[in-house]
Amino acid sequence: MTEAPLFPPTAAWPPLNPAEAGFDAERLAATVAFAEAHESPWRRDIRAQLEAGNFEPPPDNEIIGPVAPRGGPNGLLLRHGRVVARWGDTARVDMTFSVAKSYLSILAGLAFDDGLIPDLDQPVARTVDHPTLAGPRNGAITWRQLLQLTSEWEGALFGKSEQIDRNRSLTTEDAGKPAAVKGAARPLQAPGSHWEYNDVRVNLLSLALLHRFGRALPEVFAERIMRPLGASDTWRWEGYRTSFVEIGGRRVQSVSGGGHWGGGMFIHAEDQARIGLMVLRRGLCGERRILSERWIDLSVEPCPLNRSYGLFWWLNSDGTYKPSAGKDSYFAMGAGGNVTWVDPTHDLVAVLRWIDPASLDAWIGQVLGAIDRT
């Protein structure tokens, strides 16, 4: 079929009739109803959710960045670059939590393509002169290890110790409670030998990128990603009140890779779909290249210590992360049920806001089941 021009300068794409997109209309409508009916168990009052100890108990759960109440379930589904389903208020700007990690990966891709990261396996300290990267352990940590969550970096950043996120369980967090052993001390392993989801270490990667670009990451993201994609100007990327640093004589805020302690990316589903479509198109926006294909390939290369993880993207390479999805699917995932699903085989991008994470795999199965095989 002939594809409509991608990324029009308006807030929405031209719609595509479900039948033209290869869907059974009734089954597709049922997937929308399912997403609306299976809302996240998280409270609408995000501050109360965080203060109740969703990630960890006091005092480690102190909020040091902006937070905002959330809206209801919403989202959209794209096929062949056009919208085939939309539900809820997709123009509502909300927190996205760890979806921001995948946006940091995109920024790392820009740095890689620009030569600011000459080698993923080079120690970050080689090109970033900062006290957090000093010493035998921290000085040996590579870009790849930070991006794959295997760095085992030790220390504190912006008032948060990395020990807060040791022994972390994403499964219990999705249900609205931290793991019983979260934050407990454990012997650190050699860098590159242990996988752990740790927001303090993600924030270190953000700080390192800030030093390499020499300017605020939201400025780079706006200039190099969002404006070329025709995104809105309603999104914002926040850090913490403690995360201001001096770069080139300027006071600049280092942004966070999630909303664990507040901050992170505040954005709506329409803009998120644009980002997902650019990644699906292997770094292209129409005929304009945003990211190299090499970076897209690196991003979805499984980490040897966790084959469900790439460079800040969740993968389904062995079919176990989301069994209903294709093995080439990958995901930007945020706490509370914030999802961008990219499916190259079926030329799909889906953005879901505030779906119950326990229902996501079933929803994916319904979407793929709605594709007309006749």
N, C-alpha and C positions, 0 to 999 in steps of 0.2 A: 504494500500500500504506500501511497505518497504521504510522507510525514509533513505536518504543518511546521512552519518556522518555529524554532525553539526559542524560549526565553523572550516572549514579547514584552515590551516595556510597560505593560499594565499589570495589575495585581493578580490577574488570573489568566490561565491558558484558555484557548478555545476548547469547548468540550468535545468529546468524541462519544458518539452513540455506543452503548455497550455492545450491541450486535456488531457494529463496524470494528470494534476492538476485539472481537472474538469471544465475548462473554454471553452467557445465558443471563438475560436481564433480571429474571426473578431470583435466580441464585445470587447474583451480584447484589441485589437489593437486600437480600437476607444477610449478607456479610456486613452491610452498613448497619442494619438493625442489631446485629450481634455486637458490633463494636460499641454502639450507643448503650446497649443493655449491660455491658460488662465493664463498668467503670472501675478505675483504680480504687483500692481500699484506702488510699491516702486521704487525709482530711483536706477540705478546701483551704483551710487556714494553714498555709505552709509553715509559718513561724511556729505555730502550735505543734505541728507535726515534728519539726526539728527539735524544739525544746522538750518534747516528750521523750526524747532519746531514741529517735528512729535509727540513727547511726551509732551513737554511743551515749552513755549517761553523763551527767554533769561531773566535773566541770569541763571535760573535753569537748562537749557539744556546744560550747559558746559560739554564738553567731557573730561573725566579724565582717560579714558582707551583706549587701542588700538582699532582701527577700520580698516576695509578693504573693498574695493569695492566688490560687489557681482557678481556672475556669473548668468547664465540663468537658466531657469527651468530644474530641473533634479530630478530623483528619481528611486526607484525600488520597486517592489512588490514581496513578498515572500509568498508561500503557502507550507505547509508541510516542512518548513525549507529550501526550495530551491527557486531560483529566477525564476519567470515566466514572468516578464516584467522588462525592464530597459530602461531609456531614459535620454538623456543629458549627461553631464560630471559628473558622480557620484563619481569621484575621486577628484573633486575640493573641497578644504578646504574653507569653508565660515563661517561667523558668524551664530549663531543659535538663538540668543536672548533667550527667556524664555524656550526653550527646556532644557536649563541648569538647570532650577528649578527641572525638573524630575530627572536629574542626581544628584542633591543635595539630592533628596529623596532617591535615591539608596545608597548614602553615609550615610545618616541617618539610612538606613536599616542595613548597615554594623555595624554602631555604636550600634544599637539596638541589633543585633545578638551577638556582642562582649560583651554586658553588659555595654558599655560606656553610653548608655541611658537606665537605668534600668526600667524606667516607663515613657511612653509618657505624662502622666498627672502629672508628677513631675515638679515643677518649674525649669527652666533652671539654675537659680542662685544657686540651690542646689549643682550643680557640676561644674559650670563655674563661676569663680570669676572674674568679669569684671565690670567696672563702668557703662557700658550701661545697666546692669541688676540690678542696685541698686534702692532702694526706694520701697514704697508700691505698686505702679502700675507695674513698670517694673520687680521688684523682684518676682512678683506673676505669671508671664507669663510662660506657660508650653511649652514643646516641641511640643505637639499636636497643640496648638494654633499657634505657628510659622509656622508649616507645613500646617495647614489648612487656613492660612491667616486671622485668627481671633484674633490676639494678641492685637491689638490696642496699640502696643508699641509706646512710645513717646520719641522723641529725634532726634539727628543727628548722622550720622555715616560716616566716611571718607569724611566729607565735604558736605554731602547731608542730608537735613532734611526730615524726613518722611512726613512732611506736603506737600512736592512736589507731592506726589502720592495720597493725599486724593482726594476723589470724582473722581477717575479715571474711564474712559470708554474705554474698549478694542475695542468696536465696532468702535468708531471714530478713534482710533489709527490704526486699520487695514486699514482704508480708507486714512490714511496718515495725520491725524490732531488730536490734543488733544481736549478733552471736554472743553467747555467754562468755566465750573466751576472748572476744575482741579486745585488743589493746594489751593483752598479756604479753610479757616479755618472752622472747624465744631467741635462741642463738641465731645470729645472722649468718647466712651462707656467703660464699664467694660471689661477687657480681656475675650475673649471667647464669647462675645455677639454681635459682628458686624463683617461681612465679608468684606474685602477690598483687592484688588490687589495692593500690595505695595512693590516695589523693595527694598527700604531701609530696610524694615523688613525682606525680604528674605535674604539680605546680612548679617543681624544680625544672622540668622540661620547658614549661612556659617561660620561666625566668631566663633560661639559657637561650631560648629563641628570641626573647626581647633583646638580649645582649647582642646576638648575631645580627638581627635586623637594625638595631640601633634606634628603634622607634616603637611606639606603642603598637601592640599586636592588633587591636581593633582597627587602627588606621590602615595597617597592611591588609587586613581581611576585607575592609571596605573597598580599598582601592583595587586590589588584585582579584578578589572573588565576588563580592556582593554587587558592586556596580556593573561589572561586565555581565552578570547574570540577570540584570534588571530587577534586583531585589528592592524591597521597600527601604525606607530610612527609619523604620520604627524599631528595629532590633538594637540591642546594646549588649556589650560584653563587659562585665564588671569583675573587679578583684575584691580585695579586702581593705579595710581602713588601715591595716598594718602592712600592705604590700606595695607601698610607694617606694620607688628607688630612683636614683639619679642616673640618667642616660644622656651622655653628650651635653651635660649642663642643664638638662631639663628634668623636672620632677615628673616621673611617669609611673602609672599604676601597672603592676604586673597582674595579669588577669588569671583567674582560676580555671581549672579544667573540670569544674562541676559546681554544684550548689551545696555541697556537703556542709559547709559552714557559712552559707550565703554566697552571693556573687554568682559568677558563671554567665552563661549566655541566656539572655531574655529575647525571645524570637517567636514568630508565629509559624504555623504549619505551611503556609504558602511559600515563605522564604526557604524553609527547610526543604521543601520539595524541589526547589531550584538547585539547591546544593546537591541533593541526592541525584538529580538528573544529570548534572555535570559529571559526577563520579561514575554513574552508569555509562555515560558517553565517553568514558575513559579519558577524562580531562578536557573534553571539548565543550565549548559553548557555541553552537552553530559551527562555523568554520574557524573560530578563534580558539587557540589552545590556551587553557588556563593552567593545567598540570600536565606533566609528562606522563606518557603511558608507562614508562619505567617506574614512576612513583606509584601509580595505581597498582601495578603488579607487586611491588614491594609491600604495599599496604595490606594486601590480602594473602600474603605468604604466611603460612601458619608458623607460630612460635613453636620450636621443638619441645618446650616445657608445657605448653598448653595449645593444642592444635585448634582450639576454638577461638584463638586470639591472634590478631596480626599486629599492625602498628596502630594501636588505639581504635581498631575495628574488631567487632565480634564476627567470627567466621563459622560457617557450617560445613567446613571442608570434609569432615568425616561423617556428616549426617546426624550428629548427636546434639548439636546446640539447639536447633529447632527442627525436629525430625520431619515435620510436614513440609519444610522448605527444600528447595533444590540445594545440592551440595556447593554450587557456586554462589549462593546467596551470601550477603554480608550485611551487617547491621551497625548503626550508631544507636547506642542504648543508654537511656537515662533513667534514674530511679523514679519511681512513681508511675511508670508506664508511659515513658516517652521514647518513641521508636521511629527510626528511619530504616526501612527495609529495601535493599537493592537486590533485584533478581535479574541478572543478565540473560538467563535462558529464556524467560518469558517477557523480557523487555518491560519490566515493572519497576516502579518506585512507589512505595507507600509511606506515608507519614501518619503516625497515630499519636495522639496526645491523650494521656490519662486513661489508657486501657489497663485493665487488670493484667499484670504480667503473667499470671497463671493461665490466662485465656488467649494469650498471643499465638501460641502454636496452633490452637484450634482455629483461630481466625485465619491464619495463613493457609491452613488446609482447606477452609471454605473458599477462600479467594481462588486458589488453584483449581479447586473442584468446580468453580463457576465458569472456568474457561471451556468454551464449547468445543468439543473434540470431533464434532461431525464434519 
